[in-house]
Amino acid sequence: MADDDLRGQNGGPASGQGTEGRDGGDGDEPVSLLPYESWIEQAYRTVMIRALKQVAAEGLPGAHHFYVTFRTTHPGVAIPKRLSAQYPQEMTIVLQHQFWDLTVDEDAGLFSVGLSFGGVPSTLVIPLGAVVGFADPQVRLALRFSAEAVEEIPEEPEDAAEASPAAAEADASLPEGPAPDPTPQVVSLDAFRKRGGN
């Protein structure tokens, strides 16, 4: 089939191939027997993983910085209790000036990073499947994902959760904070930015 047969007059899709012809004119969108949406989301997740791995190895180039939004209730998320209480559903972290020990473990399906919250250093462990948003404002890149479904894991008793090394590290020396705000918020590191001509 010639390329001209696949493109319309203006180089766009041929009739019936673009968004105008997808619903067949009767308002019902055809059901795909191929999981295109899943493939596209997985490709976008791969972009995020590659970006995190690149920054873990080389650092952030230029003015690039990342906003990573994740579900705090997703199994495997290990963050300080104070942050879990403050962000009971979703949390956005900013990887820009003040972060350390960024590691990505694709085999384990997670990444970890060190950040300070209220002057208290913490290590966050975030399963890749918990991530619902990734952005690099420097290049106006914004990706949204569905939280990956996982089998329900029975909740551990309070004593068992405290005995885990990740939970112990995340909770170390955190003061009790005020009552949590139930709305998702962006955690910004603006206070750590250098002021002036830098």
C-alpha atoms as a printed R data frame, in Angstrom:
    type eleno elety resid chain resno       x      y      z
1   ATOM     1    CA   MET     A     1   0.000  0.000  0.000
2   ATOM     2    CA   ALA     A     2   1.471  3.390 -0.926
3   ATOM     3    CA   ASP     A     3   2.148  6.015  1.716
4   ATOM     4    CA   ASP     A     4  -0.361  8.317  0.008
5   ATOM     5    CA   ASP     A     5  -3.072  5.723  0.641
6   ATOM     6    CA   LEU     A     6  -2.407  5.925  4.390
7   ATOM     7    CA   ARG     A     7  -2.299  9.722  4.630
8   ATOM     8    CA   GLY     A     8  -5.016 12.221  3.875
9   ATOM     9    CA   GLN     A     9  -4.542 15.250  1.647
10  ATOM    10    CA   ASN     A    10  -2.796 17.292  4.375
11  ATOM    11    CA   GLY     A    11  -0.489 14.521  5.551
12  ATOM    12    CA   GLY     A    12  -2.881 13.448  8.310
13  ATOM    13    CA   PRO     A    13  -4.549 10.051  8.639
14  ATOM    14    CA   ALA     A    14  -6.675  8.848  5.773
15  ATOM    15    CA   SER     A    15 -10.434  8.984  6.197
16  ATOM    16    CA   GLY     A    16 -11.570  6.603  8.918
17  ATOM    17    CA   GLN     A    17  -8.029  6.303 10.328
18  ATOM    18    CA   GLY     A    18  -7.936  9.399 12.560
19  ATOM    19    CA   THR     A    19  -9.899 10.461 15.569
20  ATOM    20    CA   GLU     A    20 -12.804 11.711 13.461
21  ATOM    21    CA   GLY     A    21 -13.606  8.251 12.128
22  ATOM    22    CA   ARG     A    22 -12.967  6.210 15.274
23  ATOM    23    CA   ASP     A    23 -16.545  6.016 16.398
24  ATOM    24    CA   GLY     A    24 -17.929  5.042 13.013
25  ATOM    25    CA   GLY     A    25 -20.315  8.005 13.134
26  ATOM    26    CA   ASP     A    26 -22.857  6.363 15.452
27  ATOM    27    CA   GLY     A    27 -21.286  7.500 18.746
28  ATOM    28    CA   ASP     A    28 -20.056  4.047 19.803
29  ATOM    29    CA   GLU     A    29 -16.288  3.767 19.938
30  ATOM    30    CA   PRO     A    30 -15.092  0.361 18.734
31  ATOM    31    CA   VAL     A    31 -13.581 -1.914 21.341
32  ATOM    32    CA   SER     A    32  -9.968 -2.801 20.690
33  ATOM    33    CA   LEU     A    33  -8.974 -6.415 20.914
34  ATOM    34    CA   LEU     A    34  -5.384 -5.254 21.452
35  ATOM    35    CA   PRO     A    35  -4.411 -3.611 24.771
36  ATOM    36    CA   TYR     A    36  -3.126 -0.338 23.246
37  ATOM    37    CA   GLU     A    37  -3.845  1.769 26.330
38  ATOM    38    CA   SER     A    38  -1.935 -0.657 28.534
39  ATOM    39    CA   TRP     A    39   0.990 -0.702 26.101
40  ATOM    40    CA   ILE     A    40   1.084  3.084 25.942
41  ATOM    41    CA   GLU     A    41   1.003  3.411 29.717
42  ATOM    42    CA   GLN     A    42   3.793  0.841 30.060
43  ATOM    43    CA   ALA     A    43   5.852  2.780 27.501
44  ATOM    44    CA   TYR     A    44   5.342  5.987 29.504
45  ATOM    45    CA   ARG     A    45   6.328  4.182 32.703
46  ATOM    46    CA   THR     A    46   9.493  3.035 30.925
47  ATOM    47    CA   VAL     A    47  10.261  6.688 30.081
48  ATOM    48    CA   MET     A    48   9.883  7.585 33.774
49  ATOM    49    CA   ILE     A    49  12.086  4.681 34.886
50  ATOM    50    CA   ARG     A    50  14.793  5.574 32.378
51  ATOM    51    CA   ALA     A    51  14.723  9.217 33.515
52  ATOM    52    CA   LEU     A    52  15.035  8.216 37.180
53  ATOM    53    CA   LYS     A    53  17.870  5.792 36.396
54  ATOM    54    CA   GLN     A    54  19.702  8.427 34.352
55  ATOM    55    CA   VAL     A    55  19.461 10.957 37.171
56  ATOM    56    CA   ALA     A    56  20.497  8.330 39.741
57  ATOM    57    CA   ALA     A    57  23.650  7.669 37.709
58  ATOM    58    CA   GLU     A    58  24.476 11.132 36.365
59  ATOM    59    CA   GLY     A    59  22.557 13.688 38.448
60  ATOM    60    CA   LEU     A    60  20.044 16.229 37.155
61  ATOM    61    CA   PRO     A    61  21.289 18.070 34.068
62  ATOM    62    CA   GLY     A    62  20.608 21.789 33.626
63  ATOM    63    CA   ALA     A    63  17.270 22.974 34.978
64  ATOM    64    CA   HIS     A    64  15.555 19.579 34.747
65  ATOM    65    CA   HIS     A    65  13.648 18.528 37.854
66  ATOM    66    CA   PHE     A    66  10.979 15.951 38.561
67  ATOM    67    CA   TYR     A    67   7.618 15.908 40.292
68  ATOM    68    CA   VAL     A    68   6.667 12.353 41.239
69  ATOM    69    CA   THR     A    69   3.149 11.701 42.532
70  ATOM    70    CA   PHE     A    70   2.420  8.374 44.189
71  ATOM    71    CA   ARG     A    71  -0.293  6.623 46.182
72  ATOM    72    CA   THR     A    72   0.782  6.550 49.814
73  ATOM    73    CA   THR     A    73  -1.541  3.615 50.533
74  ATOM    74    CA   HIS     A    74  -0.075  1.378 47.824
75  ATOM    75    CA   PRO     A    75   1.445 -1.834 49.261
76  ATOM    76    CA   GLY     A    76   5.197 -1.532 49.634
77  ATOM    77    CA   VAL     A    77   5.317  2.252 50.104
78  ATOM    78    CA   ALA     A    78   7.641  3.008 53.029
79  ATOM    79    CA   ILE     A    79   7.465  6.607 54.217
80  ATOM    80    CA   PRO     A    80   7.529  8.155 57.697
81  ATOM    81    CA   LYS     A    81   4.270  7.804 59.629
82  ATOM    82    CA   ARG     A    82   4.013 11.568 59.908
83  ATOM    83    CA   LEU     A    83   3.950 11.868 56.109
84  ATOM    84    CA   SER     A    84   1.444  9.010 55.788
85  ATOM    85    CA   ALA     A    85  -0.840 10.869 58.184
86  ATOM    86    CA   GLN     A    86  -0.320 14.185 56.393
87  ATOM    87    CA   TYR     A    87  -0.816 12.646 52.925
88  ATOM    88    CA   PRO     A    88  -3.280  9.784 53.457
89  ATOM    89    CA   GLN     A    89  -3.896  9.119 49.744
90  ATOM    90    CA   GLU     A    90  -1.377 10.794 47.431
91  ATOM    91    CA   MET     A    91   1.862 12.666 47.819
92  ATOM    92    CA   THR     A    92   4.011 14.559 45.329
93  ATOM    93    CA   ILE     A    93   7.739 14.817 45.894
94  ATOM    94    CA   VAL     A    94  10.092 17.150 44.070
95  ATOM    95    CA   LEU     A    95  13.505 15.922 42.985
96  ATOM    96    CA   GLN     A    96  15.466 19.076 42.324
97  ATOM    97    CA   HIS     A    97  18.121 20.505 44.638
98  ATOM    98    CA   GLN     A    98  18.059 18.610 47.926
99  ATOM    99    CA   PHE     A    99  17.757 14.862 47.444
100 ATOM   100    CA   TRP     A   100  20.241 12.026 47.800
101 ATOM   101    CA   ASP     A   101  20.746  8.285 47.314
102 ATOM   102    CA   LEU     A   102  18.276  7.981 44.449
103 ATOM   103    CA   THR     A   103  18.226  4.315 43.428
104 ATOM   104    CA   VAL     A   104  15.997  2.460 41.006
105 ATOM   105    CA   ASP     A   105  15.572 -1.312 41.310
106 ATOM   106    CA   GLU     A   106  13.537 -2.490 38.333
107 ATOM   107    CA   ASP     A   107  13.742 -6.129 39.427
108 ATOM   108    CA   ALA     A   108  12.169 -5.263 42.779
109 ATOM   109    CA   GLY     A   109   9.834 -2.775 41.067
110 ATOM   110    CA   LEU     A   110  10.680  0.198 43.255
111 ATOM   111    CA   PHE     A   111  12.817  3.267 43.737
112 ATOM   112    CA   SER     A   112  14.102  4.967 46.857
113 ATOM   113    CA   VAL     A   113  15.316  8.471 47.554
114 ATOM   114    CA   GLY     A   114  16.482 10.544 50.491
115 ATOM   115    CA   LEU     A   115  14.647 13.817 51.187
116 ATOM   116    CA   SER     A   116  14.276 16.186 54.129
117 ATOM   117    CA   PHE     A   117  10.872 17.078 55.529
118 ATOM   118    CA   GLY     A   118  10.820 19.856 58.091
119 ATOM   119    CA   GLY     A   119  14.587 19.527 58.430
120 ATOM   120    CA   VAL     A   120  14.363 15.806 59.219
121 ATOM   121    CA   PRO     A   121  16.122 13.551 56.668
122 ATOM   122    CA   SER     A   122  14.051 10.576 55.534
123 ATOM   123    CA   THR     A   123  14.364  7.743 53.052
124 ATOM   124    CA   LEU     A   124  11.277  7.045 50.968
125 ATOM   125    CA   VAL     A   125  10.765  3.666 49.288
126 ATOM   126    CA   ILE     A   126   8.190  3.833 46.498
127 ATOM   127    CA   PRO     A   127   7.017  0.923 44.329
128 ATOM   128    CA   LEU     A   128   6.987  1.892 40.666
129 ATOM   129    CA   GLY     A   129   3.368  0.707 40.503
130 ATOM   130    CA   ALA     A   130   2.380  3.281 43.136
131 ATOM   131    CA   VAL     A   131   3.393  6.182 40.883
132 ATOM   132    CA   VAL     A   132   0.410  7.942 39.301
133 ATOM   133    CA   GLY     A   133   2.183 11.015 37.938
134 ATOM   134    CA   PHE     A   134   5.598 12.040 36.660
135 ATOM   135    CA   ALA     A   135   6.540 15.470 35.357
136 ATOM   136    CA   ASP     A   136   9.617 17.374 34.235
137 ATOM   137    CA   PRO     A   137   8.495 21.017 34.070
138 ATOM   138    CA   GLN     A   138  11.730 22.048 32.329
139 ATOM   139    CA   VAL     A   139  10.469 20.438 29.116
140 ATOM   140    CA   ARG     A   140   6.738 20.524 29.926
141 ATOM   141    CA   LEU     A   141   6.578 16.747 30.174
142 ATOM   142    CA   ALA     A   142   3.673 15.440 32.242
143 ATOM   143    CA   LEU     A   143   2.676 11.776 32.401
144 ATOM   144    CA   ARG     A   144  -0.306 10.336 34.300
145 ATOM   145    CA   PHE     A   145  -0.649  6.657 35.162
146 ATOM   146    CA   SER     A   146  -3.176  4.359 36.773
147 ATOM   147    CA   ALA     A   147  -1.938  2.930 40.041
148 ATOM   148    CA   GLU     A   148  -1.072 -0.669 39.247
149 ATOM   149    CA   ALA     A   149  -3.477 -3.095 40.817
150 ATOM   150    CA   VAL     A   150  -1.968 -5.442 43.356
151 ATOM   151    CA   GLU     A   151  -3.442 -8.216 45.402
152 ATOM   152    CA   GLU     A   152  -4.672 -7.129 48.796
153 ATOM   153    CA   ILE     A   153  -2.038 -7.738 51.424
154 ATOM   154    CA   PRO     A   154  -3.395 -8.167 54.932
155 ATOM   155    CA   GLU     A   155  -2.355 -5.331 57.194
156 ATOM   156    CA   GLU     A   156   0.467 -6.135 59.551
157 ATOM   157    CA   PRO     A   157  -0.115 -5.697 63.247
158 ATOM   158    CA   GLU     A   158   1.241 -2.374 64.510
159 ATOM   159    CA   ASP     A   159   4.204 -4.070 66.252
160 ATOM   160    CA   ALA     A   160   5.257 -5.933 63.074
161 ATOM   161    CA   ALA     A   161   5.217 -2.752 60.975
162 ATOM   162    CA   GLU     A   162   7.425 -0.995 63.500
163 ATOM   163    CA   ALA     A   163   9.866 -3.900 63.505
164 ATOM   164    CA   SER     A   164  10.619 -3.575 59.772
165 ATOM   165    CA   PRO     A   165  13.966 -1.856 59.089
166 ATOM   166    CA   ALA     A   166  12.471  0.421 56.401
167 ATOM   167    CA   ALA     A   167   9.693  1.530 58.740
168 ATOM   168    CA   ALA     A   168  12.141  2.042 61.593
169 ATOM   169    CA   GLU     A   169  14.437  4.168 59.406
170 ATOM   170    CA   ALA     A   170  11.534  6.183 58.003
171 ATOM   171    CA   ASP     A   171  10.092  6.854 61.460
172 ATOM   172    CA   ALA     A   172  13.372  7.604 63.224
173 ATOM   173    CA   SER     A   173  13.256 10.771 65.275
174 ATOM   174    CA   LEU     A   174  10.118 12.229 63.691
175 ATOM   175    CA   PRO     A   175   8.228 14.550 66.011
176 ATOM   176    CA   GLU     A   176   4.464 14.213 66.193
177 ATOM   177    CA   GLY     A   177   2.939 16.853 63.928
178 ATOM   178    CA   PRO     A   178  -0.367 18.695 63.814
179 ATOM   179    CA   ALA     A   179  -3.543 17.063 62.556
180 ATOM   180    CA   PRO     A   180  -3.153 16.003 58.919
181 ATOM   181    CA   ASP     A   181  -4.741 17.856 56.016
182 ATOM   182    CA   PRO     A   182  -6.727 15.240 54.000
183 ATOM   183    CA   THR     A   183  -6.225 17.003 50.640
184 ATOM   184    CA   PRO     A   184  -3.283 15.901 48.457
185 ATOM   185    CA   GLN     A   185  -0.543 18.514 48.395
186 ATOM   186    CA   VAL     A   186   2.742 19.074 46.614
187 ATOM   187    CA   VAL     A   187   5.787 18.861 48.821
188 ATOM   188    CA   SER     A   188   8.032 21.683 47.626
189 ATOM   189    CA   LEU     A   189  11.687 22.165 48.340
190 ATOM   190    CA   ASP     A   190  11.629 25.909 47.560
191 ATOM   191    CA   ALA     A   191  13.012 26.688 51.020
192 ATOM   192    CA   PHE     A   192  16.259 24.955 50.030
193 ATOM   193    CA   ARG     A   193  16.777 26.863 46.796
194 ATOM   194    CA   LYS     A   194  19.707 29.224 46.671
195 ATOM   195    CA   ARG     A   195  18.641 32.843 46.688
196 ATOM   196    CA   GLY     A   196  20.190 35.637 44.676
197 ATOM   197    CA   GLY     A   197  22.101 35.343 41.418
198 ATOM   198    CA   ASN     A   198  22.745 31.575 41.591
